[in-house]
C-alpha cells in the first residue's frame, strides 16, 4: 500500500526536523570545542604574561621546565571554558562564528593580559586570571549577541532558518513556515 500525500508530507517534515536538530548539535559541539581551546590558550597567555612581566623569559627558557606549568594553566583555562560554554553557545547561536569568536575571545585575551600585567593576580598568580577571563567571555558573548548582525544565509536559503530552498519551494520554507508572499507584502 502506497502512502498518500499527507503521510509523505508528515514524513518529510519529520526528516527535515531531524536534519536541523543534527545541524544544531554539530554547531553546539563546535562552539564547545572552541570554548575549551580558546580558554586553555587564555590560561597559557596569563602564564606567559606573568613570565614576561617578571623577566623569566629573558633569564631562562627551558621548555621541559615550563611544560607542566603551561599544561596546568591550559587545564584550568579549559575547565573555565567548559563552564562558560553554555553562555557562549546560547549567545552566539544565531551569529556568524567567524566574526563572533575572534571578537569575544580577542577582548577576553586583552582583559587577561591587562589583568596579569597590572599585578592584580594576588597569591594565586596568573591562575587567578580565570575569574576575569570567565566574566569577560560571558559579558562579551552577551554584547556580541546584541551588537553583531545575525548570520547571513546564502542565496537560495530560507532567511529565517537557513534551509536550502533551491529544490523548488516557490511558496516558502517547509521547515519553519516562512512564506514568500508574506515577505513580499512587507516590502511594499
C-alpha positions in Angstrom: 0.0 0.0 0.0 1.4 3.4 -1.0 1.5 6.3 1.4 -0.8 9.2 0.5 0.4 12.8 0.0 -0.4 13.7 3.6 1.7 10.8 5.0 4.6 11.8 2.7 4.4 15.4 3.8 4.5 14.4 7.5 7.4 12.0 6.9 9.3 14.8 5.0 8.7 17.3 7.8 9.9 14.7 10.4 13.1 14.1 8.3 13.7 17.9 7.9 13.4 18.4 11.7 15.9 15.6 12.3 18.4 17.1 9.9 18.0 20.6 11.5 18.5 19.1 15.0 21.7 17.3 13.9 23.0 20.6 12.4 22.3 22.4 15.7 24.1 19.6 17.7 27.1 19.9 15.4 27.2 23.6 15.8 27.0 23.3 19.6 29.8 20.8 19.6 31.9 23.2 17.5 31.3 26.0 20.0 32.1 23.6 22.8 35.5 22.8 21.3 36.2 26.4 20.5 35.4 27.5 24.1 37.6 24.8 25.5 40.6 25.5 23.3 40.3 29.3 23.5 40.1 29.4 27.2 43.0 26.9 27.5 45.0 29.3 25.4 43.9 32.2 27.6 45.2 30.3 30.6 48.6 29.9 28.9 48.5 33.6 27.9 48.1 34.5 31.5 51.1 32.4 32.5 53.3 33.7 29.7 52.3 37.3 30.5 53.4 36.6 34.1 56.7 35.3 33.0 57.3 38.2 30.7 56.3 40.7 33.5 58.8 39.1 35.9 61.5 38.8 33.3 61.8 35.0 33.5 61.7 34.6 29.7 64.8 36.7 29.3 66.9 34.9 32.0 65.9 31.3 31.3 63.7 29.3 28.9 63.7 25.5 29.4 60.7 24.0 27.6 60.8 20.9 29.8 60.5 23.0 33.0 57.8 25.3 31.5 55.6 22.5 30.1 54.0 21.3 33.4 53.1 24.9 34.4 51.7 25.7 30.9 49.7 22.4 31.0 48.2 23.2 34.4 47.2 26.7 33.1 45.7 25.1 30.0 43.7 22.6 32.0 42.4 25.3 34.3 41.6 27.6 31.4 39.9 24.7 29.5 37.8 24.0 32.6 36.7 27.6 32.7 35.9 27.2 29.0 33.6 24.3 29.8 31.9 26.4 32.4 31.5 29.4 30.0 30.3 27.2 27.1 26.6 27.3 27.8 26.6 31.2 27.8 28.7 31.4 24.7 26.6 28.8 22.9 23.3 30.5 23.7 24.5 34.0 22.9 26.2 33.1 19.7 23.6 30.7 18.3 22.4 33.0 15.6 25.7 34.7 14.9 28.4 34.0 12.3 31.2 32.3 14.3 33.9 33.6 12.0 33.2 37.1 13.3 31.9 36.4 16.8 34.6 34.1 18.1 37.6 36.5 17.4 35.6 39.4 19.0 34.7 37.5 22.2 38.0 35.8 22.8 40.1 38.7 21.5 38.6 41.1 24.0 39.0 38.4 26.7 42.6 37.9 25.8 43.2 41.7 26.3 41.4 41.6 29.6 43.5 38.6 30.8 46.8 40.2 29.7 46.0 43.6 31.3 44.8 41.8 34.5 48.0 39.9 34.7 50.3 42.8 33.8 48.7 45.1 36.4 49.7 42.8 39.1 46.2 42.2 40.4 46.7 38.5 40.3 47.2 38.1 44.1 48.6 35.0 45.7 47.4 32.5 43.0 49.4 34.4 40.3 48.1 34.0 36.8 45.7 31.2 37.7 43.5 33.9 39.4 43.0 35.3 35.9 40.5 32.6 35.3 37.8 34.6 37.0 38.1 37.8 34.9 38.5 35.5 31.8 35.2 33.8 32.6 33.4 37.1 33.3 34.8 38.8 30.2 33.9 35.8 27.9 30.3 35.8 29.3 29.9 39.6 29.1 31.5 39.7 25.6 29.1 36.9 24.4 26.1 38.9 25.6 27.4 42.1 24.0 28.2 40.2 20.8 24.6 38.9 20.7 23.3 42.4 20.9 25.8 44.2 18.7 26.7 41.7 15.9 24.4 41.0 13.0 22.8 37.6 12.6 24.2 35.1 10.2 23.5 35.9 6.6 22.2 32.9 4.8 23.3 32.1 1.3 21.2 32.9 -1.8 18.5 30.2 -2.2 18.2 29.5 1.5 15.4 30.5 3.9 16.1 33.9 5.5 14.7 32.6 8.8 16.2 29.2 9.4 18.8 28.7 6.5 17.0 25.7 5.0 18.0 25.0 1.3 15.2 26.3 -0.9 16.8 25.7 -4.2 14.9 22.5 -4.9 11.7 24.3 -5.9 9.9 25.6 -2.9 8.4 28.6 -4.7 6.0 29.5 -1.9 8.2 29.3 1.1 10.1 27.1 3.6 8.7 23.8 4.7 11.0 23.8 7.7 10.0 26.9 9.6 6.9 28.1 7.7 8.3 31.3 6.2 6.3 32.3 3.2 7.5 34.4 0.2 4.1 36.1 -0.1 4.3 37.3 3.5 7.7 38.9 2.9 6.6 40.4 -0.4 3.7 42.2 1.2 6.0 43.6 3.9 8.4 45.1 1.4 5.8 47.3 -0.2 
